């Protein structure tokens, strides 16, 4: 298995995918905890808030980290 060097386009893609997946998993969990325990409101799952926003966040954060590591 070949190693992926920092600064490659492959490294950028891995960063974006990893951050996006973690955001898609963790953001709804934290939002549920916030809604149930702190604000005592009902939790409403939405595609835009819990899928699209973490993907956009993953793209921007992954790109910033990738540029900073170069």
N, CA, C, O and CB atoms as a CASP TS submission, in Angstrom:
PFRMAT TS
TARGET T0000
AUTHOR 0000-0000-0000
METHOD Language model
MODEL 1
PARENT N/A
ATOM      1  N   UNK     1       0.833  -1.170   0.000  1.00  0.00           N
ATOM      2  CA  UNK     1       0.000   0.000   0.000  1.00  0.00           C
ATOM      3  C   UNK     1       0.883   1.240   0.000  1.00  0.00           C
ATOM      4  O   UNK     1       1.790   1.368   0.822  1.00  0.00           O
ATOM      5  CB  UNK     1      -0.950  -0.006   1.204  1.00  0.00           C
ATOM      6  N   UNK     2       0.613   2.134  -0.913  1.00  0.00           N
ATOM      7  CA  UNK     2       1.468   3.322  -0.998  1.00  0.00           C
ATOM      8  C   UNK     2       1.042   4.358   0.024  1.00  0.00           C
ATOM      9  O   UNK     2      -0.129   4.450   0.393  1.00  0.00           O
ATOM     10  CB  UNK     2       1.425   3.924  -2.410  1.00  0.00           C
ATOM     11  N   UNK     3       2.010   5.131   0.470  1.00  0.00           N
ATOM     12  CA  UNK     3       1.727   6.186   1.428  1.00  0.00           C
ATOM     13  C   UNK     3       1.304   7.436   0.679  1.00  0.00           C
ATOM     14  O   UNK     3       1.782   7.714  -0.421  1.00  0.00           O
ATOM     15  CB  UNK     3       2.954   6.469   2.323  1.00  0.00           C
ATOM     16  N   UNK     4       0.413   8.173   1.285  1.00  0.00           N
ATOM     17  CA  UNK     4      -0.039   9.430   0.694  1.00  0.00           C
ATOM     18  C   UNK     4       0.751  10.551   1.350  1.00  0.00           C
ATOM     19  O   UNK     4       0.734  10.702   2.572  1.00  0.00           O
ATOM     20  CB  UNK     4      -1.590   9.637   0.879  1.00  0.00           C
ATOM     21  N   UNK     5       1.440  11.332   0.536  1.00  0.00           N
ATOM     22  CA  UNK     5       2.252  12.424   1.044  1.00  0.00           C
ATOM     23  C   UNK     5       1.378  13.638   1.339  1.00  0.00           C
ATOM     24  O   UNK     5       0.362  13.872   0.684  1.00  0.00           O
ATOM     25  CB  UNK     5       3.359  12.786   0.043  1.00  0.00           C
ATOM     26  N   UNK     6       1.799  14.398   2.336  1.00  0.00           N
ATOM     27  CA  UNK     6       1.092  15.637   2.642  1.00  0.00           C
ATOM     28  C   UNK     6       1.290  16.610   1.499  1.00  0.00           C
ATOM     29  O   UNK     6       2.383  16.712   0.941  1.00  0.00           O
ATOM     30  CB  UNK     6       1.582  16.251   3.977  1.00  0.00           C
ATOM     31  N   UNK     7       0.250  17.311   1.157  1.00  0.00           N
ATOM     32  CA  UNK     7       0.323  18.281   0.070  1.00  0.00           C
ATOM     33  C   UNK     7      -0.188  17.757  -1.253  1.00  0.00           C
ATOM     34  O   UNK     7      -0.366  18.532  -2.193  1.00  0.00           O
ATOM     35  CB  UNK     7       1.720  18.734  -0.099  1.00  0.00           C
ATOM     36  N   UNK     8      -0.434  16.437  -1.351  1.00  0.00           N
ATOM     37  CA  UNK     8      -1.000  15.868  -2.578  1.00  0.00           C
ATOM     38  C   UNK     8      -2.483  16.186  -2.679  1.00  0.00           C
ATOM     39  O   UNK     8      -3.132  16.551  -1.698  1.00  0.00           O
ATOM     40  CB  UNK     8      -0.781  14.347  -2.623  1.00  0.00           C
ATOM     41  N   UNK     9      -2.996  16.038  -3.882  1.00  0.00           N
ATOM     42  CA  UNK     9      -4.434  16.192  -4.073  1.00  0.00           C
ATOM     43  C   UNK     9      -5.186  15.049  -3.408  1.00  0.00           C
ATOM     44  O   UNK     9      -6.325  15.224  -2.975  1.00  0.00           O
ATOM     45  CB  UNK     9      -4.777  16.255  -5.567  1.00  0.00           C
ATOM     46  N   UNK    10      -4.563  13.886  -3.322  1.00  0.00           N
ATOM     47  CA  UNK    10      -5.175  12.747  -2.636  1.00  0.00           C
ATOM     48  C   UNK    10      -5.346  13.052  -1.153  1.00  0.00           C
ATOM     49  O   UNK    10      -6.353  12.685  -0.548  1.00  0.00           O
ATOM     50  CB  UNK    10      -4.323  11.475  -2.826  1.00  0.00           C
ATOM     51  N   UNK    11      -4.365  13.719  -0.579  1.00  0.00           N
ATOM     52  CA  UNK    11      -4.430  14.103   0.825  1.00  0.00           C
ATOM     53  C   UNK    11      -5.572  15.092   1.054  1.00  0.00           C
ATOM     54  O   UNK    11      -6.267  15.015   2.068  1.00  0.00           O
ATOM     55  CB  UNK    11      -3.092  14.713   1.279  1.00  0.00           C
ATOM     56  N   UNK    12      -5.767  16.009   0.127  1.00  0.00           N
ATOM     57  CA  UNK    12      -6.870  16.964   0.210  1.00  0.00           C
ATOM     58  C   UNK    12      -8.212  16.242   0.182  1.00  0.00           C
ATOM     59  O   UNK    12      -9.102  16.550   0.975  1.00  0.00           O
ATOM     60  CB  UNK    12      -6.791  17.979  -0.938  1.00  0.00           C
ATOM     61  N   UNK    13      -8.359  15.294  -0.718  1.00  0.00           N
ATOM     62  CA  UNK    13      -9.613  14.555  -0.837  1.00  0.00           C
ATOM     63  C   UNK    13      -9.891  13.763   0.437  1.00  0.00           C
ATOM     64  O   UNK    13     -11.030  13.730   0.904  1.00  0.00           O
ATOM     65  CB  UNK    13      -9.572  13.614  -2.052  1.00  0.00           C
ATOM     66  N   UNK    14      -8.873  13.130   1.001  1.00  0.00           N
ATOM     67  CA  UNK    14      -9.042  12.363   2.234  1.00  0.00           C
ATOM     68  C   UNK    14      -9.434  13.280   3.384  1.00  0.00           C
ATOM     69  O   UNK    14     -10.301  12.933   4.186  1.00  0.00           O
ATOM     70  CB  UNK    14      -7.754  11.601   2.578  1.00  0.00           C
ATOM     71  N   UNK    15      -8.802  14.453   3.473  1.00  0.00           N
ATOM     72  CA  UNK    15      -9.168  15.412   4.516  1.00  0.00           C
ATOM     73  C   UNK    15     -10.629  15.847   4.395  1.00  0.00           C
ATOM     74  O   UNK    15     -11.360  15.872   5.385  1.00  0.00           O
ATOM     75  CB  UNK    15      -8.253  16.636   4.451  1.00  0.00           C
ATOM     76  N   UNK    16     -11.041  16.185   3.193  1.00  0.00           N
ATOM     77  CA  UNK    16     -12.413  16.650   2.970  1.00  0.00           C
ATOM     78  C   UNK    16     -13.412  15.553   3.312  1.00  0.00           C
ATOM     79  O   UNK    16     -14.406  15.812   3.989  1.00  0.00           O
ATOM     80  CB  UNK    16     -12.602  17.104   1.512  1.00  0.00           C
ATOM     81  N   UNK    17     -13.161  14.344   2.855  1.00  0.00           N
ATOM     82  CA  UNK    17     -14.088  13.236   3.109  1.00  0.00           C
ATOM     83  C   UNK    17     -14.140  12.914   4.607  1.00  0.00           C
ATOM     84  O   UNK    17     -15.224  12.714   5.156  1.00  0.00           O
ATOM     85  CB  UNK    17     -13.667  11.980   2.304  1.00  0.00           C
ATOM     86  N   UNK    18     -12.995  12.864   5.262  1.00  0.00           N
ATOM     87  CA  UNK    18     -12.964  12.521   6.688  1.00  0.00           C
ATOM     88  C   UNK    18     -13.678  13.572   7.529  1.00  0.00           C
ATOM     89  O   UNK    18     -14.473  13.228   8.403  1.00  0.00           O
ATOM     90  CB  UNK    18     -11.518  12.367   7.168  1.00  0.00           C
ATOM     91  N   UNK    19     -13.407  14.839   7.277  1.00  0.00           N
ATOM     92  CA  UNK    19     -14.048  15.907   8.046  1.00  0.00           C
ATOM     93  C   UNK    19     -15.544  15.938   7.766  1.00  0.00           C
ATOM     94  O   UNK    19     -16.338  16.145   8.684  1.00  0.00           O
ATOM     95  CB  UNK    19     -13.416  17.271   7.714  1.00  0.00           C
ATOM     96  N   UNK    20     -15.939  15.737   6.521  1.00  0.00           N
ATOM     97  CA  UNK    20     -17.368  15.741   6.182  1.00  0.00           C
ATOM     98  C   UNK    20     -18.109  14.587   6.846  1.00  0.00           C
ATOM     99  O   UNK    20     -19.203  14.783   7.375  1.00  0.00           O
ATOM    100  CB  UNK    20     -17.554  15.668   4.668  1.00  0.00           C
ATOM    101  N   UNK    21     -17.544  13.409   6.828  1.00  0.00           N
ATOM    102  CA  UNK    21     -18.191  12.250   7.449  1.00  0.00           C
ATOM    103  C   UNK    21     -18.310  12.442   8.957  1.00  0.00           C
ATOM    104  O   UNK    21     -19.351  12.144   9.542  1.00  0.00           O
ATOM    105  CB  UNK    21     -17.406  10.961   7.140  1.00  0.00           C
ATOM    106  N   UNK    22     -17.248  12.938   9.585  1.00  0.00           N
ATOM    107  CA  UNK    22     -17.320  13.182  11.019  1.00  0.00           C
ATOM    108  C   UNK    22     -18.362  14.252  11.336  1.00  0.00           C
ATOM    109  O   UNK    22     -19.059  14.157  12.346  1.00  0.00           O
ATOM    110  CB  UNK    22     -15.947  13.600  11.560  1.00  0.00           C
ATOM    111  N   UNK    23     -18.474  15.261  10.488  1.00  0.00           N
ATOM    112  CA  UNK    23     -19.489  16.293  10.692  1.00  0.00           C
ATOM    113  C   UNK    23     -20.898  15.755  10.530  1.00  0.00           C
ATOM    114  O   UNK    23     -21.796  16.112  11.293  1.00  0.00           O
ATOM    115  CB  UNK    23     -19.270  17.432   9.729  1.00  0.00           C
ATOM    116  N   UNK    24     -21.092  14.896   9.538  1.00  0.00           N
ATOM    117  CA  UNK    24     -22.412  14.308   9.310  1.00  0.00           C
ATOM    118  C   UNK    24     -22.810  13.400  10.475  1.00  0.00           C
ATOM    119  O   UNK    24     -23.995  13.288  10.789  1.00  0.00           O
ATOM    120  CB  UNK    24     -22.426  13.516   7.990  1.00  0.00           C
ATOM    121  N   UNK    25     -21.851  12.762  11.110  1.00  0.00           N
ATOM    122  CA  UNK    25     -22.145  11.882  12.234  1.00  0.00           C
ATOM    123  C   UNK    25     -22.297  12.675  13.535  1.00  0.00           C
ATOM    124  O   UNK    25     -23.259  12.469  14.275  1.00  0.00           O
ATOM    125  CB  UNK    25     -21.043  10.831  12.382  1.00  0.00           C
ATOM    126  N   UNK    26     -21.363  13.570  13.815  1.00  0.00           N
ATOM    127  CA  UNK    26     -21.329  14.223  15.114  1.00  0.00           C
ATOM    128  C   UNK    26     -22.276  15.409  15.255  1.00  0.00           C
ATOM    129  O   UNK    26     -22.826  15.616  16.336  1.00  0.00           O
ATOM    130  CB  UNK    26     -19.953  14.673  15.393  1.00  0.00           C
ATOM    131  N   UNK    27     -22.484  16.191  14.202  1.00  0.00           N
ATOM    132  CA  UNK    27     -23.308  17.386  14.321  1.00  0.00           C
ATOM    133  C   UNK    27     -24.749  17.077  14.743  1.00  0.00           C
ATOM    134  O   UNK    27     -25.265  17.759  15.629  1.00  0.00           O
ATOM    135  CB  UNK    27     -23.312  18.128  13.008  1.00  0.00           C
ATOM    136  N   UNK    28     -25.422  16.082  14.152  1.00  0.00           N
ATOM    137  CA  UNK    28     -26.781  15.772  14.627  1.00  0.00           C
ATOM    138  C   UNK    28     -26.815  15.279  16.076  1.00  0.00           C
ATOM    139  O   UNK    28     -27.767  15.554  16.808  1.00  0.00           O
ATOM    140  CB  UNK    28     -27.410  14.724  13.730  1.00  0.00           C
ATOM    141  N   UNK    29     -25.782  14.555  16.484  1.00  0.00           N
ATOM    142  CA  UNK    29     -25.743  14.072  17.872  1.00  0.00           C
ATOM    143  C   UNK    29     -25.637  15.243  18.838  1.00  0.00           C
ATOM    144  O   UNK    29     -26.366  15.303  19.829  1.00  0.00           O
ATOM    145  CB  UNK    29     -24.558  13.100  18.081  1.00  0.00           C
ATOM    146  N   UNK    30     -24.720  16.186  18.548  1.00  0.00           N
ATOM    147  CA  UNK    30     -24.580  17.353  19.410  1.00  0.00           C
ATOM    148  C   UNK    30     -25.817  18.241  19.362  1.00  0.00           C
ATOM    149  O   UNK    30     -26.190  18.833  20.375  1.00  0.00           O
ATOM    150  CB  UNK    30     -23.354  18.153  19.012  1.00  0.00           C
ATOM    151  N   UNK    31     -26.449  18.340  18.214  1.00  0.00           N
ATOM    152  CA  UNK    31     -27.673  19.129  18.092  1.00  0.00           C
ATOM    153  C   UNK    31     -28.810  18.489  18.893  1.00  0.00           C
ATOM    154  O   UNK    31     -29.606  19.194  19.512  1.00  0.00           O
ATOM    155  CB  UNK    31     -28.077  19.272  16.610  1.00  0.00           C
ATOM    156  N   UNK    32     -28.884  17.174  18.881  1.00  0.00           N
ATOM    157  CA  UNK    32     -29.888  16.462  19.670  1.00  0.00           C
ATOM    158  C   UNK    32     -29.661  16.686  21.161  1.00  0.00           C
ATOM    159  O   UNK    32     -30.610  16.950  21.900  1.00  0.00           O
ATOM    160  CB  UNK    32     -29.859  14.960  19.348  1.00  0.00           C
ATOM    161  N   UNK    33     -28.421  16.583  21.604  1.00  0.00           N
ATOM    162  CA  UNK    33     -28.105  16.817  23.018  1.00  0.00           C
ATOM    163  C   UNK    33     -28.438  18.253  23.410  1.00  0.00           C
ATOM    164  O   UNK    33     -28.996  18.492  24.481  1.00  0.00           O
ATOM    165  CB  UNK    33     -26.616  16.521  23.298  1.00  0.00           C
ATOM    166  N   UNK    34     -28.100  19.199  22.553  1.00  0.00           N
ATOM    167  CA  UNK    34     -28.403  20.600  22.824  1.00  0.00           C
ATOM    168  C   UNK    34     -29.911  20.828  22.906  1.00  0.00           C
ATOM    169  O   UNK    34     -30.390  21.520  23.805  1.00  0.00           O
ATOM    170  CB  UNK    34     -27.792  21.497  21.742  1.00  0.00           C
ATOM    171  N   UNK    35     -30.650  20.251  21.977  1.00  0.00           N
ATOM    172  CA  UNK    35     -32.098  20.453  21.952  1.00  0.00           C
ATOM    173  C   UNK    35     -32.781  19.796  23.149  1.00  0.00           C
ATOM    174  O   UNK    35     -33.691  20.381  23.737  1.00  0.00           O
ATOM    175  CB  UNK    35     -32.682  19.903  20.656  1.00  0.00           C
ATOM    176  N   UNK    36     -32.363  18.612  23.508  1.00  0.00           N
ATOM    177  CA  UNK    36     -33.044  17.879  24.581  1.00  0.00           C
ATOM    178  C   UNK    36     -32.620  18.342  25.980  1.00  0.00           C
ATOM    179  O   UNK    36     -33.468  18.502  26.858  1.00  0.00           O
ATOM    180  CB  UNK    36     -32.772  16.391  24.436  1.00  0.00           C
ATOM    181  N   UNK    37     -31.339  18.555  26.192  1.00  0.00           N
ATOM    182  CA  UNK    37     -30.842  18.791  27.544  1.00  0.00           C
ATOM    183  C   UNK    37     -30.717  20.268  27.919  1.00  0.00           C
ATOM    184  O   UNK    37     -30.949  20.630  29.072  1.00  0.00           O
ATOM    185  CB  UNK    37     -29.515  18.135  27.699  1.00  0.00           C
ATOM    186  N   UNK    38     -30.363  21.099  26.989  1.00  0.00           N
ATOM    187  CA  UNK    38     -30.078  22.491  27.332  1.00  0.00           C
ATOM    188  C   UNK    38     -31.253  23.409  27.021  1.00  0.00           C
ATOM    189  O   UNK    38     -31.660  24.195  27.876  1.00  0.00           O
ATOM    190  CB  UNK    38     -28.844  22.968  26.590  1.00  0.00           C
ATOM    191  N   UNK    39     -31.799  23.325  25.825  1.00  0.00           N
ATOM    192  CA  UNK    39     -32.869  24.246  25.447  1.00  0.00           C
ATOM    193  C   UNK    39     -34.272  23.668  25.658  1.00  0.00           C
ATOM    194  O   UNK    39     -35.258  24.397  25.549  1.00  0.00           O
ATOM    195  CB  UNK    39     -32.704  24.641  24.006  1.00  0.00           C
ATOM    196  N   UNK    40     -34.373  22.386  25.953  1.00  0.00           N
ATOM    197  CA  UNK    40     -35.666  21.710  26.150  1.00  0.00           C
ATOM    198  C   UNK    40     -36.623  21.924  24.981  1.00  0.00           C
ATOM    199  O   UNK    40     -37.822  22.117  25.179  1.00  0.00           O
ATOM    200  CB  UNK    40     -36.320  22.201  27.434  1.00  0.00           C
ATOM    201  N   UNK    41     -36.093  21.890  23.779  1.00  0.00           N
ATOM    202  CA  UNK    41     -36.916  22.016  22.578  1.00  0.00           C
ATOM    203  C   UNK    41     -36.921  20.684  21.838  1.00  0.00           C
ATOM    204  O   UNK    41     -36.167  19.772  22.174  1.00  0.00           O
ATOM    205  CB  UNK    41     -36.396  23.159  21.656  1.00  0.00           C
ATOM    206  N   UNK    42     -37.768  20.587  20.840  1.00  0.00           N
ATOM    207  CA  UNK    42     -37.828  19.348  20.079  1.00  0.00           C
ATOM    208  C   UNK    42     -36.717  19.339  19.026  1.00  0.00           C
ATOM    209  O   UNK    42     -36.347  20.376  18.476  1.00  0.00           O
ATOM    210  CB  UNK    42     -39.219  19.179  19.414  1.00  0.00           C
ATOM    211  N   UNK    43     -36.205  18.155  18.765  1.00  0.00           N
ATOM    212  CA  UNK    43     -35.149  17.977  17.774  1.00  0.00           C
ATOM    213  C   UNK    43     -35.794  17.720  16.417  1.00  0.00           C
ATOM    214  O   UNK    43     -36.629  16.826  16.276  1.00  0.00           O
ATOM    215  CB  UNK    43     -34.190  16.807  18.169  1.00  0.00           C
ATOM    216  N   UNK    44     -35.402  18.510  15.421  1.00  0.00           N
ATOM    217  CA  UNK    44     -35.916  18.348  14.060  1.00  0.00           C
ATOM    218  C   UNK    44     -34.721  18.126  13.142  1.00  0.00           C
ATOM    219  O   UNK    44     -33.844  18.981  13.021  1.00  0.00           O
ATOM    220  CB  UNK    44     -36.763  19.599  13.604  1.00  0.00           C
ATOM    221  N   UNK    45     -34.703  16.964  12.499  1.00  0.00           N
ATOM    222  CA  UNK    45     -33.622  16.630  11.576  1.00  0.00           C
ATOM    223  C   UNK    45     -33.944  17.237  10.217  1.00  0.00           C
ATOM    224  O   UNK    45     -35.033  17.038   9.678  1.00  0.00           O
ATOM    225  CB  UNK    45     -33.425  15.083  11.468  1.00  0.00           C
ATOM    226  N   UNK    46     -32.980  17.985   9.664  1.00  0.00           N
ATOM    227  CA  UNK    46     -33.181  18.546   8.336  1.00  0.00           C
ATOM    228  C   UNK    46     -31.979  18.220   7.452  1.00  0.00           C
ATOM    229  O   UNK    46     -30.844  18.165   7.923  1.00  0.00           O
ATOM    230  CB  UNK    46     -33.404  20.075   8.414  1.00  0.00           C
ATOM    231  N   UNK    47     -32.241  18.009   6.197  1.00  0.00           N
ATOM    232  CA  UNK    47     -31.189  17.653   5.242  1.00  0.00           C
ATOM    233  C   UNK    47     -30.172  18.790   5.128  1.00  0.00           C
ATOM    234  O   UNK    47     -28.965  18.548   5.105  1.00  0.00           O
ATOM    235  CB  UNK    47     -31.799  17.332   3.853  1.00  0.00           C
ATOM    236  N   UNK    48     -30.653  20.004   5.059  1.00  0.00           N
ATOM    237  CA  UNK    48     -29.748  21.140   4.882  1.00  0.00           C
ATOM    238  C   UNK    48     -28.826  21.315   6.090  1.00  0.00           C
ATOM    239  O   UNK    48     -27.615  21.471   5.931  1.00  0.00           O
ATOM    240  CB  UNK    48     -30.550  22.423   4.647  1.00  0.00           C
ATOM    241  N   UNK    49     -29.395  21.289   7.284  1.00  0.00           N
ATOM    242  CA  UNK    49     -28.602  21.534   8.486  1.00  0.00           C
ATOM    243  C   UNK    49     -27.683  20.376   8.849  1.00  0.00           C
ATOM    244  O   UNK    49     -26.569  20.606   9.319  1.00  0.00           O
ATOM    245  CB  UNK    49     -29.510  21.823   9.637  1.00  0.00           C
ATOM    246  N   UNK    50     -28.117  19.154   8.645  1.00  0.00           N
ATOM    247  CA  UNK    50     -27.369  18.016   9.152  1.00  0.00           C
ATOM    248  C   UNK    50     -26.591  17.237   8.097  1.00  0.00           C
ATOM    249  O   UNK    50     -25.839  16.326   8.443  1.00  0.00           O
ATOM    250  CB  UNK    50     -28.293  17.102   9.835  1.00  0.00           C
ATOM    251  N   UNK    51     -26.755  17.571   6.828  1.00  0.00           N
ATOM    252  CA  UNK    51     -25.968  16.899   5.789  1.00  0.00           C
ATOM    253  C   UNK    51     -25.208  17.912   4.932  1.00  0.00           C
ATOM    254  O   UNK    51     -23.991  17.807   4.778  1.00  0.00           O
ATOM    255  CB  UNK    51     -26.881  16.035   4.900  1.00  0.00           C
ATOM    256  N   UNK    52     -25.910  18.875   4.384  1.00  0.00           N
ATOM    257  CA  UNK    52     -25.271  19.810   3.448  1.00  0.00           C
ATOM    258  C   UNK    52     -24.284  20.737   4.158  1.00  0.00           C
ATOM    259  O   UNK    52     -23.177  20.942   3.659  1.00  0.00           O
ATOM    260  CB  UNK    52     -26.335  20.644   2.726  1.00  0.00           C
ATOM    261  N   UNK    53     -24.654  21.295   5.300  1.00  0.00           N
ATOM    262  CA  UNK    53     -23.745  22.186   6.020  1.00  0.00           C
ATOM    263  C   UNK    53     -22.464  21.483   6.485  1.00  0.00           C
ATOM    264  O   UNK    53     -21.392  22.075   6.356  1.00  0.00           O
ATOM    265  CB  UNK    53     -24.458  22.780   7.214  1.00  0.00           C
ATOM    266  N   UNK    54     -22.514  20.243   7.022  1.00  0.00           N
ATOM    267  CA  UNK    54     -21.256  19.569   7.363  1.00  0.00           C
ATOM    268  C   UNK    54     -20.377  19.266   6.144  1.00  0.00           C
ATOM    269  O   UNK    54     -19.152  19.259   6.260  1.00  0.00           O
ATOM    270  CB  UNK    54     -21.554  18.282   8.092  1.00  0.00           C
ATOM    271  N   UNK    55     -20.982  19.018   4.984  1.00  0.00           N
ATOM    272  CA  UNK    55     -20.186  18.780   3.775  1.00  0.00           C
ATOM    273  C   UNK    55     -19.492  20.072   3.349  1.00  0.00           C
ATOM    274  O   UNK    55     -18.315  20.050   2.990  1.00  0.00           O
ATOM    275  CB  UNK    55     -21.078  18.239   2.624  1.00  0.00           C
ATOM    276  N   UNK    56     -20.204  21.188   3.386  1.00  0.00           N
ATOM    277  CA  UNK    56     -19.596  22.480   3.048  1.00  0.00           C
ATOM    278  C   UNK    56     -18.494  22.813   4.053  1.00  0.00           C
ATOM    279  O   UNK    56     -17.419  23.276   3.670  1.00  0.00           O
ATOM    280  CB  UNK    56     -20.668  23.606   3.025  1.00  0.00           C
ATOM    281  N   UNK    57     -18.761  22.579   5.337  1.00  0.00           N
ATOM    282  CA  UNK    57     -17.752  22.807   6.365  1.00  0.00           C
ATOM    283  C   UNK    57     -16.534  21.916   6.145  1.00  0.00           C
ATOM    284  O   UNK    57     -15.402  22.369   6.313  1.00  0.00           O
ATOM    285  CB  UNK    57     -18.342  22.559   7.754  1.00  0.00           C
ATOM    286  N   UNK    58     -16.752  20.654   5.770  1.00  0.00           N
ATOM    287  CA  UNK    58     -15.642  19.740   5.503  1.00  0.00           C
ATOM    288  C   UNK    58     -14.800  20.185   4.325  1.00  0.00           C
ATOM    289  O   UNK    58     -13.574  20.070   4.359  1.00  0.00           O
ATOM    290  CB  UNK    58     -16.164  18.351   5.251  1.00  0.00           C
ATOM    291  N   UNK    59     -15.442  20.693   3.284  1.00  0.00           N
ATOM    292  CA  UNK    59     -14.701  21.182   2.115  1.00  0.00           C
ATOM    293  C   UNK    59     -13.839  22.393   2.458  1.00  0.00           C
ATOM    294  O   UNK    59     -12.670  22.457   2.079  1.00  0.00           O
ATOM    295  CB  UNK    59     -15.668  21.540   0.989  1.00  0.00           C
ATOM    296  N   UNK    60     -14.416  23.343   3.168  1.00  0.00           N
ATOM    297  CA  UNK    60     -13.643  24.545   3.492  1.00  0.00           C
ATOM    298  C   UNK    60     -12.552  24.257   4.521  1.00  0.00           C
ATOM    299  O   UNK    60     -11.421  24.719   4.369  1.00  0.00           O
ATOM    300  CB  UNK    60     -14.569  25.642   4.013  1.00  0.00           C
ATOM    301  N   UNK    61     -12.879  23.501   5.558  1.00  0.00           N
ATOM    302  CA  UNK    61     -11.890  23.195   6.587  1.00  0.00           C
ATOM    303  C   UNK    61     -10.774  22.306   6.043  1.00  0.00           C
ATOM    304  O   UNK    61      -9.602  22.528   6.345  1.00  0.00           O
ATOM    305  CB  UNK    61     -12.560  22.520   7.778  1.00  0.00           C
ATOM    306  N   UNK    62     -11.126  21.316   5.254  1.00  0.00           N
ATOM    307  CA  UNK    62     -10.111  20.453   4.647  1.00  0.00           C
ATOM    308  C   UNK    62      -9.170  21.226   3.741  1.00  0.00           C
ATOM    309  O   UNK    62      -7.962  20.989   3.741  1.00  0.00           O
ATOM    310  CB  UNK    62     -10.772  19.340   3.862  1.00  0.00           C
ATOM    311  N   UNK    63      -9.720  22.142   2.976  1.00  0.00           N
ATOM    312  CA  UNK    63      -8.885  22.961   2.093  1.00  0.00           C
ATOM    313  C   UNK    63      -7.963  23.873   2.899  1.00  0.00           C
ATOM    314  O   UNK    63      -6.787  24.020   2.565  1.00  0.00           O
ATOM    315  CB  UNK    63      -9.764  23.800   1.153  1.00  0.00           C
ATOM    316  N   UNK    64      -8.486  24.477   3.947  1.00  0.00           N
ATOM    317  CA  UNK    64      -7.655  25.358   4.780  1.00  0.00           C
ATOM    318  C   UNK    64      -6.536  24.564   5.448  1.00  0.00           C
ATOM    319  O   UNK    64      -5.389  25.011   5.453  1.00  0.00           O
ATOM    320  CB  UNK    64      -8.517  26.068   5.850  1.00  0.00           C
ATOM    321  N   UNK    65      -6.843  23.404   6.009  1.00  0.00           N
ATOM    322  CA  UNK    65      -5.814  22.572   6.623  1.00  0.00           C
ATOM    323  C   UNK    65      -4.778  22.112   5.599  1.00  0.00           C
ATOM    324  O   UNK    65      -3.584  22.064   5.893  1.00  0.00           O
ATOM    325  CB  UNK    65      -6.450  21.364   7.298  1.00  0.00           C
ATOM    326  N   UNK    66      -5.239  21.777   4.411  1.00  0.00           N
ATOM    327  CA  UNK    66      -4.346  21.304   3.348  1.00  0.00           C
ATOM    328  C   UNK    66      -3.382  22.421   2.931  1.00  0.00           C
ATOM    329  O   UNK    66      -2.188  22.183   2.751  1.00  0.00           O
ATOM    330  CB  UNK    66      -5.165  20.812   2.123  1.00  0.00           C
ATOM    331  N   UNK    67      -3.907  23.628   2.782  1.00  0.00           N
ATOM    332  CA  UNK    67      -3.059  24.765   2.409  1.00  0.00           C
ATOM    333  C   UNK    67      -2.086  25.093   3.534  1.00  0.00           C
ATOM    334  O   UNK    67      -0.932  25.428   3.269  1.00  0.00           O
ATOM    335  CB  UNK    67      -3.920  26.001   2.072  1.00  0.00           C
ATOM    336  N   UNK    68      -2.531  25.004   4.782  1.00  0.00           N
ATOM    337  CA  UNK    68      -1.663  25.303   5.926  1.00  0.00           C
ATOM    338  C   UNK    68      -0.538  24.281   6.071  1.00  0.00           C
ATOM    339  O   UNK    68       0.537  24.622   6.565  1.00  0.00           O
ATOM    340  CB  UNK    68      -2.485  25.350   7.210  1.00  0.00           C
ATOM    341  N   UNK    69      -0.762  23.040   5.654  1.00  0.00           N
ATOM    342  CA  UNK    69       0.264  22.000   5.775  1.00  0.00           C
ATOM    343  C   UNK    69       1.307  22.049   4.675  1.00  0.00           C
ATOM    344  O   UNK    69       2.377  21.458   4.815  1.00  0.00           O
ATOM    345  CB  UNK    69      -0.381  20.652   5.778  1.00  0.00           C
ATOM    346  N   UNK    70       1.021  22.734   3.595  1.00  0.00           N
ATOM    347  CA  UNK    70       1.967  22.781   2.473  1.00  0.00           C
ATOM    348  C   UNK    70       3.238  23.474   2.825  1.00  0.00           C
ATOM    349  O   UNK    70       4.131  23.591   1.985  1.00  0.00           O
ATOM    350  CB  UNK    70       1.355  23.458   1.298  1.00  0.00           C
TER
END
